[in-house]
Amino acid sequence: MTSNSSLPSKKALIFCLGPIALLWPVILTLYSQKSFRFTLHGLIDWQNPLGLTSNAFNNSKIYLCRGNDCTIGRWTPRKPPHVSIDDAIKHYDGNQSNYSVWDFSYLSTGASKEDKFVQEQYQRLINITNWIWEPNQGRMHSWNAEDFVIRMLRSSGGIIFVGDSLTEHHYMFLHYLLGRAGIELDMDPPHLLHSENEMIHEWVLRPNHFMTKVLMERAGTPPSRLIRPIFTRINNPLLIGENDARPLLKNVGARDFPWIDGMAYMDGWETYIREAATPKPGEKLATSEDTVLLMNAGAHWSRKAFFMLPQNGTKEETQARLSEVYRQMVDVITSRLSAIEDLSVYYRSTSPAHPDCNLFKNPYHDSGEARISQRDLFEQGRSLPHRPEFGDWDWDLFGSYNLMWRQAIEELNLKRYSQHLKGAEWFYMDIWNMTLQRPDAHTQQPGGLGPDCLHYCPAGVMEQWSYFLHHLLIERSNVWPQRGME
């Protein structure tokens, strides 16, 4: 006869499971709160709960980093390193040939492959991609292009990039990452309202492509979602246009001035965001995620660009006028966007410039070394004999611009949650520390024009921006975890 003595008694089961049954409604209530889910998910990787990597036995980091903590760390050498340009290209492109990391790296504009300059850039691409970002604590979710697109399909408007050329480079490299995964997009199809507007480009999944069908099925979205963009880029270097800028500039004593092409602007872009984020009839349940707005403005905010500002006084006085206009711009933009529901706004911090970037072939050792070396950007810019105008671009103001946005977003979130307000959610996406450590990764131009020192080769730096964005979207998703997210 078989003994049942090893089985738990009914009393033991009641004793063990009773408290769980009593607490279960409380657990469900807590889990329904997004902030609780973020905390729980930041500690546990549901598809890989131990956080194991391919080098698991030598890696003690077994949990996920949280939010901007992911960008506190250092660049470490790739192991094994890329030795040749073929190594680098094979690592990125794999066996497909439609999309090449070289074409999306902005290292060889206007030059042939036989050119000496291009040969030098081959070596630069090898060097730039031989460094891997490593957070001090934890790790980010592994990049997954399919899951990124599914997240966009599950929102009404996908992801919308608004900003200047740095934003454009980021958006184009993200396009490369999708193309590399076999996800095909069509730009500005004629059925879209803004298909002929040069200030905006909209990308939709290519109809009838096999990957499109796979993604739509996994996303569980209706066919009507397919005709709208998953990916949009709006060219707004200043975030405000002439009608907004003129009164703000006059407030600090600006004279009358002609509006110039360098201040290009898409009129009504905030209205476009509102319409894109609004759930469409019959899609509310299928598009339960927020539309994502990723925006930035900083590199064009300089005394050289705003020539109409009064130039009398010290450097500090003239910069103070510019900063005051910038502060008012932040107020204008946040007031217009905050009321939009079903929208998550990610403000990407303005990335640092390195006036002496031509002197570097490797990253800084860590953020401390980077901050000490780059602490006086204005004076360093003035000291470069080949580009004396660098100082006029006010690169030393980028940090103060970022602080304005960080403080504004903290205040917006405090007000939103304390008063239980509806409207947009805000997140300050801080890439400063990560990027400050890469003076070696800037683009260069042929023809003896010298280093750029403001824009970055997307492979490496903006690649990590994309992975960080992907991590944040998973962390803050309404329906995470889900199959394939890790």
N, C-alpha and C positions, 0 to 999 in steps of 0.2 A: 504494500500500500504506500502510495506517495504521501509524504508529509507536507502540510501547508504551513508549518511553523515558520518558514522563511518569509512568508508573505506578510505585509503590514496589516494590522487589524483595522477594523472600521474606525475605532476610536483614534488610532494613530493617524489615519487618513484625514479625519475631521480636524484633528489637532493641527496637522501640517497645512491642509488646504483651506481651512476655514478662514484664517486671516487674509489669504489672497482673495478669496471670494468677496469678503467684506470690503477690501481695499480696491477691488477691480474698477468700480465706477470712478474712484478718485484717480486711478492710474490713467484711465481713458480720458478723463477731463484734462489732466496735465499734458498728456500726449497731444491733445488737440491744440495746445498752445504752441505756436511756432517757436518761441524762444526756448521752451523746454526741449523741443525736438532738436534744435540746433546744438544745445549742450550735449544731449545724448549722442547725437550723430557725430559730434566732434571727437567723442571718446571711443566710439565703436565703428569700425568699418564692417558693415553688415555682410558684404560679400567676401571679406577677408578679415575676420574678427581679430586675428592675431597681428594684422598689419605686416605679414611676412613679405619680404622682397626676394629677388633672385639671390641675394647675398644675405639671407635671413640669419644665418648663424653668426655672422660678423656684424650685424646691425641691431643695435639695441633700441632703435626708434620704432616702436610698434604701435604708434597711435597717430591719428591725423592732427595736423596743425589747424588752428582756428583763425579764420578771418585774416586780418593784416599781420598776425603773428607769422604767417607763412612767408612773409617777405623780410623777416629778420633772420639773417643768416649770412652765408658767404658762397662764393663760386669755387667749386672744387674741380680738379682735373678729371677729365673723362678717362675711364679705364675700360678697355684699352683705348688709347688715343687714335684719332684719325691721323694717318701718316701722309696720305695723298689726297688730292681733290676727288679722286674716284671713291676713296673711303667715305668722305663726307657726303658726297652726292648719293652713294648707295645707301648710307645710313638713313638719310632723309627720304629719298624717293623710292627706295625699294626696287621693285621690278617694273613699275609703271613709268611711262615716258611722257604722258600728257602734261604733267606738272613737275617742274624742276626747281629745287631749292635755289639754284643759281639764278634763275630768272626772277625769283621773288626776293633777292637779297640786296638789290640796289647797289651793287658793288661795281658794275661794269657798264653803266649807262653810256651809250654812244660810242663804244670802242669795240674793235674786233677781237676775237680770241687770240690772235697772234700778237696783239699789241703787248708791249712790255708792261704797261700799266695793268692789263688784265692778268698777266702772269703773276704780278705782285698781289692782285686781289684774290687769285686762287689761294695763295698762301695765307692771306688774311682770313678767308672763309674757313680754312682749316683751323687756324688759330682761334678764331672767334667761337667756333662750334666745339672746341675741345674743352669747354668749361661747362659744368653742370651746376644749376642752382641747388643748394642744400639748406633748408631751414634749420635754425638752431635746435628747434624742437618739433618732432613729428614730421609728417610728410604730407604732400598733397595727393588728392585722388589722381590716378593715372588718366591721362588724356584718352578720350574716346569720342571720335568724330560723330559716330552714329548717335550716341546719347546726347551730344550737344545739339544736333539737328532736331532730335525728338523733343528736347526741351523747348526749342524754338517753335516747333509745330504745335505744341501744347499751349501756346500763347497766341493771342489774336494778331499781334504785330511782329513776332520774332524778336530780333535784336536790331537796334538802330544806333549807328555810330554818328556822333555829331562832334565836329571839331575841325582841326587844321590838318596839315600834311603829316604830322606825326600820327594822328588818328587814322589817316588814310593808309599809312604804311602798316599799322597794326591790323586794320581791317583787311588789307590785301593779303597779309600773311595768314590770317585766319582762313581766308578763302583758299589759300594754298593747302592748308591743313585738311580742309574738307575735300578738295579735289584729289589730294594724295590718297584719301580713303575711298576713292571711287564715287564720290557724291558730286553729281553734275548739276550746275546751276545755270540759269539763263538770266542775262542782265537786261533790264528795262524792256520787257515784252510789251507790245503795243497796246494791250488791253488795260495797262496801268495808267492812271491819270497823269502821272508825272514822267512818263516815258521819254519825253523830249526836253525835260528840264535839266540843264547841265549842272545844276547845283545839287542834284540828288540822283543816286543810282540805287535801284532796287533789284534784288536777286530772288528769283523763285526757283524751286526745285524743277528740274527738267521733266516735263510730262512724258509718260510712257517709258522712262528710263527704269531699268530693273531695280536700281537702288531706291528710287523714289517710291516704288510700290512697297518695297520692304519697310522703308521708314514710315510711310503712311499707316501701314498695318500695325507696326509696333507702337506708333503714337496713338492709334485709335481715334484719329481725327477724320471728319467727313471730307468728301472730295472738294467741297467749297473752300476748305482751308488751303488747298493746293494752289489756287490762283493768286494768293496774296504772298508778299515777300516773307522770307525767313531772315533776310539779311538786307539791311539798308544802310547807305552811307550818305550823310548830308554834309556838304561843305560849308561850315560856318566858323571861320578861324577866330572870330571875336565873340560868338554866341549872340551878339546884338547887331542890329543893322542901323542904317542912317537915322531913321525916325527916333530910335531910342538913344543913339549915341550923341546926337547933336545937343539935346538939352543937358545930358550928363556932362559933356565937355564944357559947355558954356557955364555950368555951375562952378567950374574951377578956373574960369577966365580965358577959355579958348577963343581965338578969333574966328571969323568966318572962314570957311575953307571949302574947296571942291571935294566931293566924295570920290574916292579912287578905287580902282579895281582890286587893290590889295586888301580892301575891306569888303570883299564879296560876301553876300549874305542871301539866304533863302528866306524870302518873306513868308511869314505865317508858319514857320517850322513847328512852333509849339502846337498850333492847331492840327498839323499833320500828326504829331505825336499823340494827341488826344484821340483823333479818329482811328489811328492804328491800334491803340490800346483798348478801345471800346469793343467788348465782345459782340460778335455778330449773331443775328437771329439763328437759332438752331444749333449754335456752337458753344453755348455757355459751359456745359459740362465737359465737353471735349477740350476746351481751351481754358482750363482752370488756372493755369500759371500766368504770372504777370508778364506783359511785354517788357523787354529790357531796353533801357536807354543807357548807353555808355557814352559819356561826353567829357570834353576837356577844353579849356581855353587858357593859354598862358604865354606860349612862345611868341605870339604876335603882339602881345601887350608890352610895348616898349616905347620909349620916348622917340626913337627913330621912326617908328610906325605912326605914332600920334604926334606928328610934327606941328600940329596946330596948337598944342599946349604951350603956355608961356614958358620961355626958356630962361627967364631971369632968375637969379638966385643960385644957391649952391646945388650940388648934385642931390643932396638929401631933400632939399625943397622941391626941386623939379620932379624927383621920383615920388614925393608925397602927393603931388597933384595927380600923377598917373595912378597911384595906388588908390586914391579916393574914388576915381572914376571906376576902377576895377571893383571896388567894394560895392558901389551902387549897382554895377552890372550884376554882381552875385545876388543882390536883393531882388532885382527885376526878374532874373531867370528863376530863382527859387519860388518866388510868389506865383509865377505863371504855371510852373510844373507841379507844385505841391498839391493842387486840387484835383489832379488827374487820377482817377481810380484805375485799378488793374495795371499799374505801372510800377516797376522797380527802377530807380535811377541810380546808376553807378557812376560817381564822379571819379575818373582816373586822375590821380595827382599829376601835375605837370612834371615831366621827366627832366632831370638835371642836364645841363650842358657842361662840357669840359673844354675850356678855351685852349688848353695845352694838350689836346687829345693826340696830336701827332707824335708825342713823346712816348706813347705807351704801346706795348705789344701784348701785355697781359693785364688781367684785372688787378685791382687792389687786393691786398691780403684779406682785409675785412672792412667793415663799415667805419670803424674808428680811424683807420689809416686814410680812408677815402675822405671823410669829413675834414680831417686836419689838412690834407693836401689841397682840397678844393674850397676852403672856407672863404676865400676872398676872390670870387669869380670876376668881379669888376676890374680889380687891379691886374689880375692875371691876363684878362682880355686886352687891357690897354698895353700890356708889355709885349704882345706878340707883334713883331715888326711886319709880318706878311699880312696880317688882318687887323689893323688898328681900329676898325670900326666895331669890333666885337663888343667893346664896353658900352656902346650906344644901344645895344639890344637889351640891356638890363637883365642879363641872365641872373644876376644876383637877387632879383626880385622874385624868382620862381618859388623859393621857399616861403616867402610871405604870402604869395597868392595861394599856395596850398594851405597855409594856416587859416586863411579866410574861409576857404571851402570847408575845411575840417570843422571849424567852429560853427559855421552856418548849419552844417548837416547835423551836428550834435544837438543844436538848438531845435532844429526841425523835428528830429526824432523824439526829443524830450517832450515837446509840445504835442506831437501826434499821439504818443502813448499815454501821457498823463491826462490828456483831454479826450482820449478815445476818438480821435478824428479819423475820418476816412481820407482817402487820397493816396498819393504816391508814397512808396517806401524809399528811403534814401540810404546809400552806403558809400562811404569814402574808401575808394580802392587805392591803397597807398603802395605805389611801385618805386618810390623815391630811393629808399635804402638799397633795394636790389639793383637799381639802375645806376646809382651813384658810383658803384664799385666797378663799372665797365667803361672807363675812358678809352679802352682799346677797341671798342665795338662800334665806333661811329662810321658812317659812310664817307667815302672819298670820291672826288670827281676827277675825270681825266683832263688832260690839257694843261696841267700845271696849276690848277685852281686851288690845290691844297686840300686839307681835310675839312670836312663839314663841321664837326664838333657839336652839332645840335641834333641831327637825325641819326638814327641807329640802323645798323644792318638788322633786319627783322629776325633772321636766323640767329638764335642765341637770346638776345634781350627781349624782343617782342614775342618771340616764341614762348618765353617764360611768362610774359604778360598774359598770353592766350591760355596757358595751362592754369595760371592763377585765376583767371576769370571763370574757366570751366569748373575749377574747384569751388569757387564761391557760389556758382549757380547750383551745384549739387547740394552744397551746405545749406542753402536757403530755399530749396525747392519745396513746394507744397506736397508732392507725392513721393518724395525720396524716402526710403530706398526703393529701387526698382531694378528689374533684371538688366544686367549689362552695365550698371553704373560704375562698377569697379572690376 
